[in-house]
Amino acid sequence: MKRLLAISIFAFTLILLAACGSGGSEETNGNSGNDGSGDKSKLTELQEAGSVTVGFANEKPYGYQDDNGKLKGAAVDIAQAVFADLGIDTVNGKVSEFGELVAGLNAGKFDVITAGMAINPDRCKNVDFGEPEMVYGEGLIVPKGNPKDLHSYADIAETGASVSIMSGATEIEYVKTEGVKKDQIKEASDIAATFAAVESGRADATTGTEMTVKMALKSAGNDKLEFVNDFEQPDIEGVPSYGAAAFHPDNDELREAYNESLQKLIDDGTVAEMLEKNGFDPKYNAPPEDIKTEEICSGEKY
C-alpha cells in the first residue's frame, strides 16, 4: 500500500513539473515570433534572404514573362520597387494559372501574389490584400466585324451568345449579374485560351479587364478578332476594379511594411510612372486617394 502511494506521489510530481515546463515554453514561443510563424517574421526572413517569391498569372500588362523569361508588367514593377525599398532586391517569379494563385499563396508556394488581382469581399476571406495599386475597367473581344453586335454584358445575355472567360476571373460573376446564364459561360485556363475559343467559333466573345484583353490582342497581332471600343461598362458592384498585391493572412507585418513603402512610391509619382510605362493611363488607372482596401473588403466601397 505504501509502495503504491509513493509511486502515485512520484508520478504526480512528474506531471506537475512537466506542466510547469510546458507553460514556460509556450510563453517563450508566443513572445519570440511575429505573424505566428515561429522565431522570425516573414518580413525578417525575406530581408535576411534578400529575395521574395512572387506568384503571377502571366497576364499582360499586369505581370508576365517576356520571351527571355524576364518578369515584366505594372504589378511586377511596383512590387520590385516596393521590395527594393524594404531591402529585398531579388524578386523570383512563379507562373500560375490565375484561378490557382490564392490557393498557391495559402499553400506556401508564394510569399505574395502580384497579378493586379481585383480586391473583392470573397477573396478577402482567403487572403489579406495590400492597398490598391491601380484601377481598371472591363473589355470585350469579339470576332472581326462583331457579327452578333455585342457592346455590353447585357447584349450577351439578351442574344444568348456564349462567352469564354478565364477561370477564377471576376468577370464570371459580373456577366452573371448582367443576366448571362451559366450555360453561356465557357471557362478557360488563360487569356490565350479564351482568344482561341472565340477564333475557333467555340465562343462568341471573351471578356477580361480592359488593359489585359486590349494588350493581349495587340501582342497577338490577330486580325480575326477585334476589341469593342464602344463597350458599355457594367453598372454593377465591383466595377471599376481595384488591383492590389495579396498576402497570406498570417503575414501582417509584411503586408503593413509593403503598404508603407507603396504609399511612398505613390506619393513621389513612381507608381504613376510605372503604370504609364506599361500602357496604363495614370489619369484613369492610378490608385485612388480616398478608397482603402478595408472599405472594399467590407463591401462599403464595392
C-alpha positions in Angstrom: 0.0 0.0 0.0 2.8 2.4 0.9 4.6 1.4 -2.2 1.6 2.4 -4.4 1.2 5.7 -2.5 4.9 6.5 -3.1 4.6 5.7 -6.9 1.4 7.9 -7.1 3.2 10.8 -5.4 6.2 10.5 -7.7 4.0 10.3 -10.9 2.0 13.4 -9.7 5.3 15.3 -9.2 6.5 14.5 -12.7 3.2 15.6 -14.2 3.3 18.9 -12.2 6.9 19.6 -13.3 6.0 18.8 -16.9 3.1 21.2 -16.8 5.2 24.0 -15.4 7.9 23.4 -18.0 5.3 23.4 -20.8 3.8 26.6 -19.6 7.2 28.3 -19.7 7.9 27.0 -23.2 4.6 28.2 -24.6 5.2 31.7 -23.2 8.6 31.9 -24.7 7.4 30.7 -28.1 4.5 33.1 -28.0 6.8 36.1 -27.5 9.5 35.2 -29.9 7.7 35.1 -33.1 5.9 37.5 -35.4 2.9 36.8 -37.6 2.5 33.5 -35.9 5.3 31.9 -38.0 7.9 31.0 -35.4 11.1 32.7 -34.3 11.3 35.1 -37.3 8.6 37.1 -39.0 8.1 36.6 -42.8 9.4 40.1 -43.4 12.6 39.4 -41.4 13.1 36.1 -43.3 12.8 37.8 -46.7 15.0 40.7 -45.7 17.7 38.3 -44.5 17.4 36.2 -47.6 17.3 39.2 -49.8 14.7 37.6 -52.1 10.9 37.1 -52.3 8.9 34.6 -54.3 6.0 36.2 -56.2 3.1 34.4 -57.9 1.7 35.9 -61.1 -0.6 34.7 -63.9 1.4 35.7 -67.0 -1.2 38.3 -67.8 0.0 41.3 -69.7 0.3 44.2 -68.8 -0.1 43.3 -65.1 2.5 40.6 -64.6 4.1 38.4 -67.3 7.3 36.8 -68.6 8.8 38.1 -71.8 10.5 35.8 -74.4 13.7 35.8 -72.4 11.9 34.7 -69.2 12.2 38.1 -67.6 9.5 39.4 -65.3 7.6 42.4 -66.6 4.4 44.3 -66.1 2.9 47.1 -64.0 2.2 45.0 -60.9 5.7 43.4 -61.1 7.4 46.7 -61.5 5.6 48.1 -58.5 6.3 45.1 -56.4 10.0 45.1 -57.3 10.3 48.8 -56.3 8.4 48.2 -53.0 10.5 45.2 -52.1 13.7 47.1 -53.0 12.7 49.8 -50.6 12.3 47.1 -47.9 15.8 45.8 -48.6 14.7 42.8 -50.7 16.3 43.2 -54.1 15.6 39.8 -55.7 12.1 39.0 -56.9 11.7 35.4 -58.0 8.5 34.9 -60.1 6.4 31.8 -60.4 3.9 31.5 -63.1 0.5 30.0 -62.1 -3.0 29.9 -63.6 -4.9 32.8 -62.3 -7.5 30.6 -60.6 -4.8 28.9 -58.6 -3.0 32.0 -57.2 -4.9 32.3 -54.0 -4.6 28.6 -53.2 -0.9 28.7 -54.0 -0.3 31.6 -51.7 -2.1 29.9 -48.8 -0.2 26.6 -49.5 3.1 28.5 -49.2 4.2 28.3 -52.9 4.5 32.1 -53.0 5.3 34.8 -50.4 3.0 37.3 -52.2 0.7 37.5 -55.2 1.3 40.4 -57.6 -1.0 40.0 -60.6 -3.1 43.1 -60.5 -5.7 40.9 -58.8 -9.0 42.7 -58.1 -9.9 43.2 -54.4 -13.3 41.8 -53.6 -15.1 40.7 -50.4 -15.0 37.0 -51.4 -11.2 37.0 -52.0 -10.7 39.0 -48.8 -12.0 35.9 -46.9 -8.9 33.9 -48.0 -6.1 36.5 -48.4 -5.1 39.9 -47.0 -4.8 42.5 -49.7 -2.4 45.4 -49.7 -3.7 48.8 -50.5 -4.9 49.5 -54.1 -2.1 50.0 -56.7 -4.3 50.5 -59.8 -7.8 50.9 -61.1 -9.3 49.4 -64.2 -12.5 48.6 -66.1 -13.7 45.8 -68.3 -13.2 45.0 -72.0 -14.8 42.8 -74.7 -13.2 40.9 -77.6 -15.3 39.6 -80.5 -14.8 38.2 -84.0 -13.9 40.7 -86.7 -16.9 42.7 -87.7 -18.7 41.9 -84.4 -21.3 39.6 -86.1 -23.6 39.4 -83.0 -23.4 43.2 -82.4 -22.2 42.8 -78.8 -21.5 46.0 -76.9 -22.3 45.1 -73.3 -22.7 42.2 -71.0 -26.5 42.8 -71.3 -26.2 42.2 -75.0 -24.5 38.8 -74.3 -27.4 37.9 -72.0 -30.1 39.0 -74.4 -28.7 37.4 -77.5 -27.8 34.1 -75.8 -24.2 34.5 -77.1 -21.5 32.3 -75.5 -18.6 34.0 -73.7 -15.2 32.5 -72.8 -13.7 33.7 -69.5 -10.6 32.8 -67.7 -11.2 30.6 -64.7 -11.2 32.5 -61.4 -11.7 35.8 -63.0 -14.2 38.3 -61.5 -15.8 38.7 -64.9 -17.6 35.3 -64.4 -19.8 36.9 -61.6 -20.0 40.2 -63.5 -21.7 38.7 -66.5 -24.0 36.6 -64.4 -25.1 39.8 -62.6 -26.0 41.2 -66.0 -28.2 38.2 -66.8 -25.8 35.9 -68.6 -26.7 32.2 -67.8 -24.3 29.6 -66.6 -24.5 27.5 -69.7 -23.4 30.6 -71.8 -20.1 30.8 -69.9 -17.2 28.7 -71.1 -14.2 28.8 -68.7 -10.6 28.6 -70.0 -7.2 28.4 -68.4 -5.8 31.7 -69.6 -6.3 34.7 -71.9 -4.8 32.9 -74.9 -7.2 30.1 -74.5 -10.2 32.5 -74.4 -9.0 34.1 -77.6 -8.6 30.6 -79.2 -12.2 29.8 -78.2 -13.5 32.9 -80.0 -11.4 32.5 -83.1 -12.4 28.8 -83.5 -16.1 29.7 -83.0 -16.5 27.8 -79.7 -17.4 31.1 -78.1 -18.9 34.3 -79.5 -16.9 36.7 -77.3 -14.4 36.9 -74.5 -14.1 39.4 -71.7 -11.5 40.4 -69.1 -10.0 43.6 -67.7 -9.8 46.2 -70.3 -6.0 46.5 -70.4 -5.5 42.8 -70.4 -7.6 41.9 -73.4 -6.5 45.0 -75.3 -2.8 44.4 -74.8 -3.2 40.7 -75.5 -4.9 41.3 -78.8 -2.2 43.8 -79.8 0.6 41.4 -78.9 -1.1 38.5 -80.7 -1.5 40.5 -83.9 -4.7 38.6 -84.6 -6.7 40.2 -87.4 -9.6 37.8 -86.9 -10.6 39.3 -83.6 -11.4 42.9 -82.6 -11.6 45.0 -79.4 -15.1 46.5 -78.8 -14.2 50.2 -78.5 -17.7 51.3 -77.5 -18.1 48.6 -74.8 -20.6 49.8 -72.1 -19.1 49.3 -68.7 -21.5 47.4 -66.5 -23.1 49.4 -63.7 -22.5 46.7 -61.0 -20.7 46.3 -57.8 -17.0 45.6 -58.4 -16.6 47.9 -61.4 -14.3 49.6 -61.6 -11.9 47.1 -60.0 -9.0 47.9 -57.6 -5.9 45.8 -58.2 -3.5 45.1 -55.3 -0.9 42.6 -54.1 -2.2 39.8 -51.8 -0.6 38.3 -48.7 -1.1 35.3 -46.5 -3.4 36.2 -43.6 -0.6 35.4 -41.1 1.9 37.9 -42.6 0.5 41.2 -41.2 3.9 42.7 -40.6 5.0 42.0 -44.2 1.7 43.5 -45.6 1.9 46.6 -43.4 5.6 47.3 -44.4 4.6 46.8 -48.0 1.8 49.3 -47.7 4.1 51.9 -46.1 6.6 51.6 -48.9 3.9 51.5 -51.6 2.5 54.8 -50.3 5.9 56.5 -50.5 6.1 55.4 -54.2 2.6 56.6 -54.9 3.3 60.0 -53.2 6.6 60.6 -55.2 5.0 59.7 -58.5 6.9 56.4 -59.1 3.7 54.3 -59.3 2.2 56.6 -61.9 5.3 56.4 -64.0 5.3 52.6 -63.8 1.7 52.4 -64.8 2.3 54.7 -67.8 5.3 52.7 -68.8 3.2 49.6 -69.1 0.4 51.2 -71.2 -1.9 52.4 -68.5 -3.2 56.0 -68.3 -2.2 57.4 -64.9 -5.2 59.8 -65.1 -7.7 57.0 -65.0 -5.7 54.0 -63.7 -3.7 55.5 -60.8 -4.6 54.2 -57.4 -7.4 56.2 -55.7 -6.6 58.5 -52.8 -9.9 58.1 -51.0 -10.6 54.4 -51.2 -8.9 51.8 -48.9 -8.8 48.0 -49.0 -10.7 47.7 -45.8 -13.6 49.5 -47.3 -13.6 47.3 -50.4 -13.4 44.1 -48.4 -16.3 45.1 -46.1 -18.5 45.8 -49.2 -18.7 49.5 -48.3 -16.9 50.6 -51.5 -17.5 47.5 -53.6 
